[in-house]
Amino acid sequence: MDDAVLAVVADLHVGSRAGLCPPEAELDSGGKYAANSVQQALWQGWCEFWGKDVPEARGNSPLVVLA
């Protein structure tokens, strides 16, 4: 078996106006929230990390995520 790849993610500031957020989020109270420009840039990096960087580093190895 190949060695596992460890992905560590932390300090996401979820729920903050400066935190990671998808382009649009539905609020519990109804309505929607649109990500600001900083959040949009963070989201773009997040998607690239999981969509490109992690699969490239992982190959066929098991993935362990520490959050």
PyMOL Python script that loads the backbone (N, CA, C, O; Angstrom):
from pymol import cmd

cmd.read_pdbstr("""\
ATOM      1  N   MET A   1       0.835  -1.184   0.000  1.00  0.00           N
ATOM      2  CA  MET A   1       0.000   0.000   0.000  1.00  0.00           C
ATOM      3  C   MET A   1       0.882   1.250   0.000  1.00  0.00           C
ATOM      4  O   MET A   1       1.902   1.294   0.687  1.00  0.00           O
ATOM      5  N   ASP A   2       0.488   2.252  -0.764  1.00  0.00           N
ATOM      6  CA  ASP A   2       1.215   3.517  -0.794  1.00  0.00           C
ATOM      7  C   ASP A   2       1.027   4.262   0.521  1.00  0.00           C
ATOM      8  O   ASP A   2       0.068   4.031   1.257  1.00  0.00           O
ATOM      9  N   ASP A   3       1.966   5.157   0.795  1.00  0.00           N
ATOM     10  CA  ASP A   3       1.800   6.029   1.948  1.00  0.00           C
ATOM     11  C   ASP A   3       0.609   6.942   1.713  1.00  0.00           C
ATOM     12  O   ASP A   3       0.319   7.319   0.578  1.00  0.00           O
ATOM     13  N   ALA A   4      -0.072   7.291   2.780  1.00  0.00           N
ATOM     14  CA  ALA A   4      -1.217   8.196   2.678  1.00  0.00           C
ATOM     15  C   ALA A   4      -0.732   9.630   2.497  1.00  0.00           C
ATOM     16  O   ALA A   4       0.366   9.987   2.922  1.00  0.00           O
ATOM     17  N   VAL A   5      -1.556  10.433   1.868  1.00  0.00           N
ATOM     18  CA  VAL A   5      -1.306  11.864   1.726  1.00  0.00           C
ATOM     19  C   VAL A   5      -2.169  12.573   2.762  1.00  0.00           C
ATOM     20  O   VAL A   5      -3.363  12.297   2.873  1.00  0.00           O
ATOM     21  N   LEU A   6      -1.569  13.480   3.517  1.00  0.00           N
ATOM     22  CA  LEU A   6      -2.266  14.219   4.557  1.00  0.00           C
ATOM     23  C   LEU A   6      -2.543  15.633   4.071  1.00  0.00           C
ATOM     24  O   LEU A   6      -1.619  16.357   3.700  1.00  0.00           O
ATOM     25  N   ALA A   7      -3.809  16.028   4.073  1.00  0.00           N
ATOM     26  CA  ALA A   7      -4.196  17.403   3.752  1.00  0.00           C
ATOM     27  C   ALA A   7      -4.685  18.048   5.043  1.00  0.00           C
ATOM     28  O   ALA A   7      -5.637  17.568   5.659  1.00  0.00           O
ATOM     29  N   VAL A   8      -4.039  19.126   5.450  1.00  0.00           N
ATOM     30  CA  VAL A   8      -4.406  19.827   6.678  1.00  0.00           C
ATOM     31  C   VAL A   8      -5.020  21.165   6.295  1.00  0.00           C
ATOM     32  O   VAL A   8      -4.395  21.975   5.610  1.00  0.00           O
ATOM     33  N   VAL A   9      -6.242  21.386   6.741  1.00  0.00           N
ATOM     34  CA  VAL A   9      -6.909  22.669   6.505  1.00  0.00           C
ATOM     35  C   VAL A   9      -7.348  23.216   7.855  1.00  0.00           C
ATOM     36  O   VAL A   9      -7.852  22.473   8.697  1.00  0.00           O
ATOM     37  N   ALA A  10      -7.158  24.508   8.058  1.00  0.00           N
ATOM     38  CA  ALA A  10      -7.490  25.097   9.351  1.00  0.00           C
ATOM     39  C   ALA A  10      -7.758  26.587   9.199  1.00  0.00           C
ATOM     40  O   ALA A  10      -7.464  27.193   8.168  1.00  0.00           O
ATOM     41  N   ASP A  11      -8.313  27.145  10.232  1.00  0.00           N
ATOM     42  CA  ASP A  11      -8.520  28.590  10.320  1.00  0.00           C
ATOM     43  C   ASP A  11      -9.344  29.112   9.145  1.00  0.00           C
ATOM     44  O   ASP A  11      -8.973  30.099   8.510  1.00  0.00           O
ATOM     45  N   LEU A  12     -10.464  28.447   8.860  1.00  0.00           N
ATOM     46  CA  LEU A  12     -11.291  28.803   7.706  1.00  0.00           C
ATOM     47  C   LEU A  12     -12.190  30.013   7.968  1.00  0.00           C
ATOM     48  O   LEU A  12     -12.747  30.578   7.026  1.00  0.00           O
ATOM     49  N   HIS A  13     -12.339  30.415   9.219  1.00  0.00           N
ATOM     50  CA  HIS A  13     -13.177  31.556   9.599  1.00  0.00           C
ATOM     51  C   HIS A  13     -14.603  31.422   9.067  1.00  0.00           C
ATOM     52  O   HIS A  13     -15.207  32.407   8.641  1.00  0.00           O
ATOM     53  N   VAL A  14     -15.132  30.209   9.094  1.00  0.00           N
ATOM     54  CA  VAL A  14     -16.489  29.974   8.603  1.00  0.00           C
ATOM     55  C   VAL A  14     -17.471  30.839   9.390  1.00  0.00           C
ATOM     56  O   VAL A  14     -17.416  30.890  10.618  1.00  0.00           O
ATOM     57  N   GLY A  15     -18.361  31.513   8.683  1.00  0.00           N
ATOM     58  CA  GLY A  15     -19.338  32.394   9.311  1.00  0.00           C
ATOM     59  C   GLY A  15     -18.876  33.837   9.414  1.00  0.00           C
ATOM     60  O   GLY A  15     -19.642  34.703   9.836  1.00  0.00           O
ATOM     61  N   SER A  16     -17.641  34.105   9.037  1.00  0.00           N
ATOM     62  CA  SER A  16     -17.098  35.459   9.072  1.00  0.00           C
ATOM     63  C   SER A  16     -17.177  36.094   7.686  1.00  0.00           C
ATOM     64  O   SER A  16     -17.167  35.393   6.674  1.00  0.00           O
ATOM     65  N   ARG A  17     -17.254  37.412   7.647  1.00  0.00           N
ATOM     66  CA  ARG A  17     -17.255  38.104   6.354  1.00  0.00           C
ATOM     67  C   ARG A  17     -15.907  38.005   5.654  1.00  0.00           C
ATOM     68  O   ARG A  17     -15.788  38.351   4.478  1.00  0.00           O
ATOM     69  N   ALA A  18     -14.891  37.532   6.374  1.00  0.00           N
ATOM     70  CA  ALA A  18     -13.570  37.342   5.770  1.00  0.00           C
ATOM     71  C   ALA A  18     -13.238  35.860   5.634  1.00  0.00           C
ATOM     72  O   ALA A  18     -12.095  35.502   5.350  1.00  0.00           O
ATOM     73  N   GLY A  19     -14.227  35.006   5.832  1.00  0.00           N
ATOM     74  CA  GLY A  19     -13.990  33.571   5.814  1.00  0.00           C
ATOM     75  C   GLY A  19     -14.353  32.912   4.503  1.00  0.00           C
ATOM     76  O   GLY A  19     -14.917  33.536   3.604  1.00  0.00           O
ATOM     77  N   LEU A  20     -14.020  31.645   4.415  1.00  0.00           N
ATOM     78  CA  LEU A  20     -14.318  30.836   3.240  1.00  0.00           C
ATOM     79  C   LEU A  20     -15.828  30.737   3.052  1.00  0.00           C
ATOM     80  O   LEU A  20     -16.560  30.436   3.995  1.00  0.00           O
ATOM     81  N   CYS A  21     -16.287  30.991   1.835  1.00  0.00           N
ATOM     82  CA  CYS A  21     -17.717  30.984   1.536  1.00  0.00           C
ATOM     83  C   CYS A  21     -17.902  30.702   0.051  1.00  0.00           C
ATOM     84  O   CYS A  21     -17.163  31.235  -0.777  1.00  0.00           O
ATOM     85  N   PRO A  22     -18.887  29.865  -0.297  1.00  0.00           N
ATOM     86  CA  PRO A  22     -19.164  29.676  -1.723  1.00  0.00           C
ATOM     87  C   PRO A  22     -19.688  30.983  -2.320  1.00  0.00           C
ATOM     88  O   PRO A  22     -20.062  31.885  -1.570  1.00  0.00           O
ATOM     89  N   PRO A  23     -19.724  31.105  -3.631  1.00  0.00           N
ATOM     90  CA  PRO A  23     -20.176  32.348  -4.261  1.00  0.00           C
ATOM     91  C   PRO A  23     -21.547  32.820  -3.771  1.00  0.00           C
ATOM     92  O   PRO A  23     -21.796  34.021  -3.674  1.00  0.00           O
ATOM     93  N   GLU A  24     -22.424  31.877  -3.465  1.00  0.00           N
ATOM     94  CA  GLU A  24     -23.742  32.239  -2.941  1.00  0.00           C
ATOM     95  C   GLU A  24     -24.145  31.192  -1.915  1.00  0.00           C
ATOM     96  O   GLU A  24     -23.975  29.994  -2.142  1.00  0.00           O
ATOM     97  N   ALA A  25     -24.679  31.642  -0.789  1.00  0.00           N
ATOM     98  CA  ALA A  25     -25.100  30.725   0.272  1.00  0.00           C
ATOM     99  C   ALA A  25     -26.512  31.074   0.709  1.00  0.00           C
ATOM    100  O   ALA A  25     -26.866  32.246   0.838  1.00  0.00           O
ATOM    101  N   GLU A  26     -27.314  30.040   0.935  1.00  0.00           N
ATOM    102  CA  GLU A  26     -28.671  30.241   1.437  1.00  0.00           C
ATOM    103  C   GLU A  26     -28.603  30.348   2.957  1.00  0.00           C
ATOM    104  O   GLU A  26     -27.978  29.518   3.619  1.00  0.00           O
ATOM    105  N   LEU A  27     -29.247  31.369   3.501  1.00  0.00           N
ATOM    106  CA  LEU A  27     -29.224  31.605   4.938  1.00  0.00           C
ATOM    107  C   LEU A  27     -30.314  30.800   5.635  1.00  0.00           C
ATOM    108  O   LEU A  27     -31.366  30.543   5.050  1.00  0.00           O
ATOM    109  N   ASP A  28     -30.068  30.402   6.879  1.00  0.00           N
ATOM    110  CA  ASP A  28     -31.064  29.660   7.658  1.00  0.00           C
ATOM    111  C   ASP A  28     -32.348  30.467   7.823  1.00  0.00           C
ATOM    112  O   ASP A  28     -33.442  29.904   7.855  1.00  0.00           O
ATOM    113  N   SER A  29     -32.210  31.771   7.927  1.00  0.00           N
ATOM    114  CA  SER A  29     -33.359  32.644   8.142  1.00  0.00           C
ATOM    115  C   SER A  29     -34.081  33.002   6.851  1.00  0.00           C
ATOM    116  O   SER A  29     -35.030  33.786   6.859  1.00  0.00           O
ATOM    117  N   GLY A  30     -33.629  32.429   5.744  1.00  0.00           N
ATOM    118  CA  GLY A  30     -34.190  32.769   4.440  1.00  0.00           C
ATOM    119  C   GLY A  30     -33.292  33.779   3.754  1.00  0.00           C
ATOM    120  O   GLY A  30     -32.446  34.400   4.398  1.00  0.00           O
ATOM    121  N   GLY A  31     -33.464  33.944   2.485  1.00  0.00           N
ATOM    122  CA  GLY A  31     -32.621  34.860   1.747  1.00  0.00           C
ATOM    123  C   GLY A  31     -31.297  34.210   1.382  1.00  0.00           C
ATOM    124  O   GLY A  31     -31.060  33.031   1.645  1.00  0.00           O
ATOM    125  N   LYS A  32     -30.452  35.013   0.772  1.00  0.00           N
ATOM    126  CA  LYS A  32     -29.166  34.502   0.303  1.00  0.00           C
ATOM    127  C   LYS A  32     -28.062  35.482   0.649  1.00  0.00           C
ATOM    128  O   LYS A  32     -28.295  36.676   0.839  1.00  0.00           O
ATOM    129  N   TYR A  33     -26.854  34.944   0.726  1.00  0.00           N
ATOM    130  CA  TYR A  33     -25.672  35.761   0.956  1.00  0.00           C
ATOM    131  C   TYR A  33     -24.754  35.584  -0.231  1.00  0.00           C
ATOM    132  O   TYR A  33     -24.474  34.456  -0.638  1.00  0.00           O
ATOM    133  N   ALA A  34     -24.279  36.685  -0.791  1.00  0.00           N
ATOM    134  CA  ALA A  34     -23.326  36.643  -1.901  1.00  0.00           C
ATOM    135  C   ALA A  34     -21.934  36.947  -1.354  1.00  0.00           C
ATOM    136  O   ALA A  34     -21.742  37.921  -0.626  1.00  0.00           O
ATOM    137  N   ALA A  35     -20.979  36.116  -1.705  1.00  0.00           N
ATOM    138  CA  ALA A  35     -19.604  36.285  -1.233  1.00  0.00           C
ATOM    139  C   ALA A  35     -19.015  37.603  -1.733  1.00  0.00           C
ATOM    140  O   ALA A  35     -19.278  38.027  -2.858  1.00  0.00           O
ATOM    141  N   ASN A  36     -18.212  38.245  -0.876  1.00  0.00           N
ATOM    142  CA  ASN A  36     -17.527  39.468  -1.294  1.00  0.00           C
ATOM    143  C   ASN A  36     -16.284  39.101  -2.111  1.00  0.00           C
ATOM    144  O   ASN A  36     -16.001  37.920  -2.313  1.00  0.00           O
ATOM    145  N   SER A  37     -15.558  40.089  -2.572  1.00  0.00           N
ATOM    146  CA  SER A  37     -14.425  39.827  -3.467  1.00  0.00           C
ATOM    147  C   SER A  37     -13.316  39.016  -2.790  1.00  0.00           C
ATOM    148  O   SER A  37     -12.685  38.181  -3.438  1.00  0.00           O
ATOM    149  N   VAL A  38     -13.074  39.248  -1.511  1.00  0.00           N
ATOM    150  CA  VAL A  38     -12.062  38.472  -0.786  1.00  0.00           C
ATOM    151  C   VAL A  38     -12.507  37.016  -0.684  1.00  0.00           C
ATOM    152  O   VAL A  38     -11.716  36.103  -0.919  1.00  0.00           O
ATOM    153  N   GLN A  39     -13.769  36.802  -0.334  1.00  0.00           N
ATOM    154  CA  GLN A  39     -14.297  35.442  -0.230  1.00  0.00           C
ATOM    155  C   GLN A  39     -14.298  34.737  -1.581  1.00  0.00           C
ATOM    156  O   GLN A  39     -14.060  33.531  -1.649  1.00  0.00           O
ATOM    157  N   GLN A  40     -14.560  35.464  -2.640  1.00  0.00           N
ATOM    158  CA  GLN A  40     -14.529  34.865  -3.977  1.00  0.00           C
ATOM    159  C   GLN A  40     -13.120  34.388  -4.321  1.00  0.00           C
ATOM    160  O   GLN A  40     -12.951  33.314  -4.899  1.00  0.00           O
ATOM    161  N   ALA A  41     -12.112  35.180  -3.967  1.00  0.00           N
ATOM    162  CA  ALA A  41     -10.721  34.785  -4.222  1.00  0.00           C
ATOM    163  C   ALA A  41     -10.343  33.568  -3.373  1.00  0.00           C
ATOM    164  O   ALA A  41      -9.684  32.651  -3.863  1.00  0.00           O
ATOM    165  N   LEU A  42     -10.756  33.559  -2.105  1.00  0.00           N
ATOM    166  CA  LEU A  42     -10.495  32.403  -1.243  1.00  0.00           C
ATOM    167  C   LEU A  42     -11.172  31.153  -1.792  1.00  0.00           C
ATOM    168  O   LEU A  42     -10.579  30.074  -1.801  1.00  0.00           O
ATOM    169  N   TRP A  43     -12.420  31.300  -2.250  1.00  0.00           N
ATOM    170  CA  TRP A  43     -13.168  30.160  -2.792  1.00  0.00           C
ATOM    171  C   TRP A  43     -12.478  29.599  -4.031  1.00  0.00           C
ATOM    172  O   TRP A  43     -12.404  28.385  -4.217  1.00  0.00           O
ATOM    173  N   GLN A  44     -11.978  30.494  -4.870  1.00  0.00           N
ATOM    174  CA  GLN A  44     -11.277  30.066  -6.084  1.00  0.00           C
ATOM    175  C   GLN A  44     -10.038  29.237  -5.715  1.00  0.00           C
ATOM    176  O   GLN A  44      -9.777  28.197  -6.320  1.00  0.00           O
ATOM    177  N   GLY A  45      -9.285  29.705  -4.726  1.00  0.00           N
ATOM    178  CA  GLY A  45      -8.112  28.961  -4.265  1.00  0.00           C
ATOM    179  C   GLY A  45      -8.486  27.631  -3.630  1.00  0.00           C
ATOM    180  O   GLY A  45      -7.796  26.631  -3.830  1.00  0.00           O
ATOM    181  N   TRP A  46      -9.571  27.611  -2.871  1.00  0.00           N
ATOM    182  CA  TRP A  46     -10.064  26.388  -2.226  1.00  0.00           C
ATOM    183  C   TRP A  46     -10.429  25.343  -3.274  1.00  0.00           C
ATOM    184  O   TRP A  46     -10.058  24.175  -3.158  1.00  0.00           O
ATOM    185  N   CYS A  47     -11.160  25.774  -4.296  1.00  0.00           N
ATOM    186  CA  CYS A  47     -11.580  24.852  -5.359  1.00  0.00           C
ATOM    187  C   CYS A  47     -10.379  24.327  -6.143  1.00  0.00           C
ATOM    188  O   CYS A  47     -10.349  23.158  -6.528  1.00  0.00           O
ATOM    189  N   GLU A  48      -9.397  25.186  -6.376  1.00  0.00           N
ATOM    190  CA  GLU A  48      -8.188  24.746  -7.080  1.00  0.00           C
ATOM    191  C   GLU A  48      -7.399  23.747  -6.230  1.00  0.00           C
ATOM    192  O   GLU A  48      -6.871  22.762  -6.746  1.00  0.00           O
ATOM    193  N   PHE A  49      -7.327  24.011  -4.933  1.00  0.00           N
ATOM    194  CA  PHE A  49      -6.619  23.107  -4.019  1.00  0.00           C
ATOM    195  C   PHE A  49      -7.220  21.708  -4.062  1.00  0.00           C
ATOM    196  O   PHE A  49      -6.496  20.726  -4.230  1.00  0.00           O
ATOM    197  N   TRP A  50      -8.546  21.611  -3.910  1.00  0.00           N
ATOM    198  CA  TRP A  50      -9.207  20.299  -3.880  1.00  0.00           C
ATOM    199  C   TRP A  50      -9.379  19.688  -5.260  1.00  0.00           C
ATOM    200  O   TRP A  50      -9.365  18.465  -5.404  1.00  0.00           O
ATOM    201  N   GLY A  51      -9.543  20.530  -6.278  1.00  0.00           N
ATOM    202  CA  GLY A  51      -9.790  20.011  -7.620  1.00  0.00           C
ATOM    203  C   GLY A  51      -8.539  19.681  -8.414  1.00  0.00           C
ATOM    204  O   GLY A  51      -8.578  18.846  -9.317  1.00  0.00           O
ATOM    205  N   LYS A  52      -7.413  20.340  -8.079  1.00  0.00           N
ATOM    206  CA  LYS A  52      -6.187  20.145  -8.860  1.00  0.00           C
ATOM    207  C   LYS A  52      -5.011  19.687  -7.992  1.00  0.00           C
ATOM    208  O   LYS A  52      -4.398  18.653  -8.258  1.00  0.00           O
ATOM    209  N   ASP A  53      -4.708  20.463  -6.962  1.00  0.00           N
ATOM    210  CA  ASP A  53      -3.506  20.205  -6.170  1.00  0.00           C
ATOM    211  C   ASP A  53      -3.570  18.889  -5.388  1.00  0.00           C
ATOM    212  O   ASP A  53      -2.625  18.101  -5.419  1.00  0.00           O
ATOM    213  N   VAL A  54      -4.673  18.656  -4.695  1.00  0.00           N
ATOM    214  CA  VAL A  54      -4.784  17.425  -3.900  1.00  0.00           C
ATOM    215  C   VAL A  54      -4.756  16.182  -4.790  1.00  0.00           C
ATOM    216  O   VAL A  54      -3.988  15.262  -4.509  1.00  0.00           O
ATOM    217  N   PRO A  55      -5.571  16.119  -5.863  1.00  0.00           N
ATOM    218  CA  PRO A  55      -5.500  14.926  -6.712  1.00  0.00           C
ATOM    219  C   PRO A  55      -4.113  14.707  -7.319  1.00  0.00           C
ATOM    220  O   PRO A  55      -3.668  13.569  -7.466  1.00  0.00           O
ATOM    221  N   GLU A  56      -3.435  15.798  -7.669  1.00  0.00           N
ATOM    222  CA  GLU A  56      -2.091  15.699  -8.238  1.00  0.00           C
ATOM    223  C   GLU A  56      -1.110  15.129  -7.212  1.00  0.00           C
ATOM    224  O   GLU A  56      -0.296  14.266  -7.542  1.00  0.00           O
ATOM    225  N   ALA A  57      -1.186  15.606  -5.978  1.00  0.00           N
ATOM    226  CA  ALA A  57      -0.287  15.131  -4.924  1.00  0.00           C
ATOM    227  C   ALA A  57      -0.646  13.716  -4.484  1.00  0.00           C
ATOM    228  O   ALA A  57       0.228  12.927  -4.122  1.00  0.00           O
ATOM    229  N   ARG A  58      -1.915  13.410  -4.519  1.00  0.00           N
ATOM    230  CA  ARG A  58      -2.401  12.128  -4.010  1.00  0.00           C
ATOM    231  C   ARG A  58      -2.122  10.962  -4.937  1.00  0.00           C
ATOM    232  O   ARG A  58      -1.711   9.895  -4.481  1.00  0.00           O
ATOM    233  N   GLY A  59      -2.339  11.147  -6.225  1.00  0.00           N
ATOM    234  CA  GLY A  59      -2.228  10.020  -7.139  1.00  0.00           C
ATOM    235  C   GLY A  59      -3.231   8.955  -6.742  1.00  0.00           C
ATOM    236  O   GLY A  59      -4.427   9.230  -6.652  1.00  0.00           O
ATOM    237  N   ASN A  60      -2.755   7.740  -6.503  1.00  0.00           N
ATOM    238  CA  ASN A  60      -3.620   6.641  -6.066  1.00  0.00           C
ATOM    239  C   ASN A  60      -3.515   6.373  -4.569  1.00  0.00           C
ATOM    240  O   ASN A  60      -4.073   5.396  -4.069  1.00  0.00           O
ATOM    241  N   SER A  61      -2.805   7.233  -3.860  1.00  0.00           N
ATOM    242  CA  SER A  61      -2.614   7.036  -2.425  1.00  0.00           C
ATOM    243  C   SER A  61      -3.878   7.398  -1.656  1.00  0.00           C
ATOM    244  O   SER A  61      -4.674   8.220  -2.109  1.00  0.00           O
ATOM    245  N   PRO A  62      -4.061   6.781  -0.491  1.00  0.00           N
ATOM    246  CA  PRO A  62      -5.193   7.164   0.359  1.00  0.00           C
ATOM    247  C   PRO A  62      -5.039   8.618   0.810  1.00  0.00           C
ATOM    248  O   PRO A  62      -3.921   9.115   0.948  1.00  0.00           O
ATOM    249  N   LEU A  63      -6.153   9.287   1.035  1.00  0.00           N
ATOM    250  CA  LEU A  63      -6.148  10.680   1.474  1.00  0.00           C
ATOM    251  C   LEU A  63      -6.690  10.764   2.889  1.00  0.00           C
ATOM    252  O   LEU A  63      -7.744  10.207   3.198  1.00  0.00           O
ATOM    253  N   VAL A  64      -5.957  11.469   3.748  1.00  0.00           N
ATOM    254  CA  VAL A  64      -6.400  11.743   5.109  1.00  0.00           C
ATOM    255  C   VAL A  64      -6.542  13.253   5.222  1.00  0.00           C
ATOM    256  O   VAL A  64      -5.609  13.990   4.905  1.00  0.00           O
ATOM    257  N   VAL A  65      -7.707  13.719   5.673  1.00  0.00           N
ATOM    258  CA  VAL A  65      -7.951  15.153   5.822  1.00  0.00           C
ATOM    259  C   VAL A  65      -8.037  15.477   7.307  1.00  0.00           C
ATOM    260  O   VAL A  65      -8.808  14.862   8.044  1.00  0.00           O
ATOM    261  N   LEU A  66      -7.241  16.445   7.738  1.00  0.00           N
ATOM    262  CA  LEU A  66      -7.255  16.921   9.115  1.00  0.00           C
ATOM    263  C   LEU A  66      -7.754  18.352   9.091  1.00  0.00           C
ATOM    264  O   LEU A  66      -7.132  19.226   8.489  1.00  0.00           O
ATOM    265  N   ALA A  67      -8.877  18.586   9.746  1.00  0.00           N
ATOM    266  CA  ALA A  67      -9.458  19.939   9.758  1.00  0.00           C
ATOM    267  C   ALA A  67      -9.609  20.422  11.183  1.00  0.00           C
ATOM    268  O   ALA A  67     -10.078  21.537  11.410  1.00  0.00           O
TER     269      ALA A  67
END
""", "prot")
cmd.dss("prot")
cmd.show_as("cartoon", "prot")
cmd.util.cbc("prot")
cmd.orient("prot")
